[in-house]
Amino acid sequence: MTKHSIQKELTVVKNLIKNEIIEEKTISDLYKYIFKSDGKHLRARLSLVASSINRRKGKKRLKLAAIIELLHTATLVHDDVVDESPTRRGKKSVNNIWSNSHGVLIGDYIYSKAFILMVELGNNKILDELSKATNDISKGELIQLDAISNKEISLKNLEDISYYKTGRLFEAAAKCGAILADADPKYIKNITNCSKNLGIVFQIKDDLLDYSENGALIGKPVFQDLKEGKVTYPFYFANKNANDSEKIKLESFLGKKNINQKTVFKLINDLNGIGETEKLALQYLGEAAKAANLIEDKNISKEMIELVNSAMYRKK
């Protein structure tokens, strides 16, 4: 397995997804618009890496990666509706160009496509895992919705949100790839554990990037979580370290659409909100790397460690 071969497979996966487009114009237009953007395809990549120990599975490996990508994309489309987000990956979101109704329905349509392909795959263990993962992702979104403007939220709650919202599909992508490859239990356990922690690192880094001084550098609006009233790690740690007057100041930023970003960043940073969030991300990175090093196939172990590092040290 090489980076080049996985990249080639991802291109085939993208074409497989394109072939699922139907003729009805509105759905076709929405579908083409959503899949035109070139994301990281990290979850699909994890599935391909995990299943690469048994390439005899051929087309099934590619179909599984397409299923994972469809599930992820459906959650993004629904996220944008919930957050009323105007952009996604630097361009206008579906709900911005069409409507929230279009966003909900195309998200449902993509979900149902994923489940049709899952049934075609004909593996009950994979169907069970992905059904549970999809349910958990919704659970994470609901927990986060309940946590809006909740300054008393615990670190455990935030970690649960990170796991359900992001880590869960990373975990399922790798686990299903390993199941498809008929891997032994030890391999399944290690690559699943690595991927779960990798997903949590990815989410913590997302929360950090939202507290960036320059949105142009990361290609998306910054301080969106704060403006939406979401308490994420940098705010949580800063608030924990703040005195009474600093807490009042922090609370005044929460859910406010017009904020002075430099002022907010300075206060959060001075209260070590950024530093403690980075420290937490490094703890999860350590767990992911530990699990990756236990994978006996050295090519896969190396690829997983590179994915963990790229999630932590990415710029956007």
N, C-alpha and C positions, 0 to 999 in steps of 0.2 A: 504493500500500500504506500503510495506517495501522495504528496499534496496535489500534484498534477493530476493523478488519476481520480482523486476525490473531486477536484474542481471540474473535471470532464463529466463525472457522474452528476454533479449538481446542475450542469447545463442540460443534461438529459432530463433530470427531474423537472426543471423549469419548463421544458418543452412538453413534458407529460401533463403538467398543470395546464398549460395553454390549450392542449387538446381536449380538456374538459369543458372549454367554453362552448356554450350552446348558441344557436342562431338568433334567438330572440334579442332584438337590438339593445334594449335597455340593460339587460343582464350582461350581454356581450361587452357593451361600452364600459360598464362598471368593473367588470372582471378584468378587462384589458388595462384599465386605468390603475387598478390596485396592484396588478402583477407587473406593471411597467417599471416600478421602482425597484432598485437593486439593493435589497437589504443584505444583512450579513449571512442569512440562511444558516445560522449557528445550530439550530435545533435539527434541521435536516442533515447538516454535516455530521452532527453527533450520531445520528441514526446510521449514517453510511460508515462512519469510522467504527462504531460498535459492531456492525454486521460484517465488516470487511474480513473477519477471520474465516468466513465461509462464503467465498465468492460464487460458489455453485448456486446460491440462491438467486443470482442474476437479477431478473426483472422484478422479483418480489422485493429485493432491497431498494430498488428505485421507487417502486410503488409506495413502500412504507415511508421513505423520505418525503415523497409528495404529500402523503397523508399528514405527516407531522407539519409540513410547511402550510398546508391548508388550515389545519387547526390553529396554528399560531396566527395566521393572517386573519382568520375570523375573530379571534380575541382582540386583535389590534383595531379592527373596524368597529367592534362593539365598544372598546375602550374609548375611542374618539367620540362616540355618541354620548357615552356616560360623562366624559370630561368636557364635552362641548369644545373639543380641541379643533382649532382652525387649520392646523398643519400636521403632517406626518412625514418624517424623513425629509424635511425641507421643502415639501410641496403641499398644496392644499389637500385637506382630508376629504373623504367621500361625503361626509355630512355637510361640509362647507360648500362643495360644488353642487351637490344634488340636495339632499335633505336628511334630517335625522331618520326619517322613515326609511329612506333608501339604505342608510347605513345599517339599521337594524335588520332589514330584510336580506340585503346582500350578505351580511354576516351569517345569518341563518342559512342562506343558500350554500355558502362555502362550507359551513359545518356539515350540512347534510351530504354534500359531495364527498367530504372526508369519510363520513360513515358508510357511504355506498362503496367506496374503495376499500374500506376496512373489511366489510363483509366479503368482498371479492378476494381479499387476501386469505380468508378462510382459516385464520388462526385465532382460536377462542381466547388464548392467554393474552394475545396482543389486543384483541377487542376489549377484554376485561380491563387491562391496564390503561388503555387510552380513554375508555368510558369513565373510569374513576378519575383519571387526570383532568379530563374536561370538567367534571363535576367539582373537583378541588379548585380549579382555576376560577370558576364562578364563585365559589366560597370565599376565595381570597379577595375578589373584587367587592363582595358584600361586606367583608370585614373592614376593608379599606373605606367603603362608603360610610359605615357606622363610625369610623375613626375620624371623620372630617371635623376639624376644629377641636379635637379632643386633646387638650394639652396634658391630660393625665394618662395618656396612653403609655403602656409599658414597653420595654425593649422586647420582651417576649412576643407581644402583639405585633410589633414591627417586623420581627424575624418571621413570624407566622405569615404575614402578608407577603414578604419577600419569597418565602418558600412556595406558598400556594399560587401566587401570581406569576412567578417566573421559574423558580427552581423546580417546580413540579413537572412542567413540560420538558425541561432539560433532562430531568431524571427519567421520565417516561420514554423520551426519544432514544436514549442510550439503552435502557432496559429492553425496549421492544426490539431494537436492533440486535441485541445479544440473544434474546429469545428466538428471533427469526433465524439466527445463525446456529441454533442448537448448541449454544455455548454451555460450558460447565458452570455449576452454581457459584464457584469462587470468582470466575471472570464476570459473571452477571452482577454479583455483589459489588466488586471493586469498581467497575465502570459506571454502575448506577450511582454509587456513593460519590464518586468523583464528579459526575455530571450534576447531581443535585447541588453539591457545594459550589460548583462552577456557576450554576444558575443564580444562586444567592449572591455570589461575588458580582455577577453581571448586574443584578438589580441594585445592589448597594452602590456600585459604580454609577449607574443611571441616576440614583438619588444625588450622588456627589456632582455629577455633570450638570444637574439642574441648578446647582448653586455655583455656577461658573460666572466669572466676571464678564466674559465676552461670549454672547450667544452666536456671533458670526463664526467663531472658531469651531464650534461644535455643530453648526448647521441647523439649529432649532432654537425656538424661544427658551429663555432661561427663567428661573423662578416661577415656573408654571405651577408646581406643586404648592408653593407658598400662596400664590394668588388664588388657587382653588381651595385653600384652607386645609390642605393635606399636611399632616405632621409626618415628616420623614426623618431619617437619621440625623442629618446636620442640625435641623431645628430641635429635635429631641435632645441631643447631647448639649447643645448650646443652652437650652432652657433648663436642663438639669444643673448646669454649672452657673447659671445666672443668679444674681441677687434680686431682691424684690423689684427695684426700679428697672433693672434690665429685663426682668420677666414681663413687666408691663409694656415695655418698648417692643419686645419680641411679639407679644400678643397683638399689638396694634398692626403688625405686618400681616398677620394670618388672615387670609381671605380677602385682602385688599388688592384691587386691580392695579392701582397706580402706586408704585413704591419706588423709592430711590435705591436702585440696585447696589450702588457702591456702598451706601450706608448699611444696607442689610448684610451684604457680604462681609463688610468689616466687623460688624457686631457678631455675626455667627462665627467668623474666623477667630476673633479675639477671645470668644468664649469656648474655643477649642471644638466647636461643632464639626468642623472639617477634619481636624486631626484625629478625633476619636472615631469618626466614621471610617477614615482610612485604616485605622488600627483594627476595627472590626472586620473590614473587608480582607485585610491581611490574615486574620485568624481563619476565615473561611477558605482563603486561598491555600493556607497551610493544610487544612483538612482535605481539600481537593487534591493537592499535590501528593499528600501521604497515600491517598487511595490510588492515584495514578501510578505511583511507584510500585504498588503491589500487583499491577497488571503484568503478567509474565511475558506477553508479547511486547518486545521492546519498541517496535515501530509504533504500536498503538499507545503504549505508555508515553513515548516522546510526543506524539501528536496531541495527546490529552493535556500534557503539561504545557505545551505551546498554546493551546486553546485557553487554558486557565490564565496564563500570563497575559495573553492578548485581551481577555475580558477585563483584567485588572488595570492594565496600562494603556488602554485605548484612549484616544482623544475625543471621540464622539460616539 
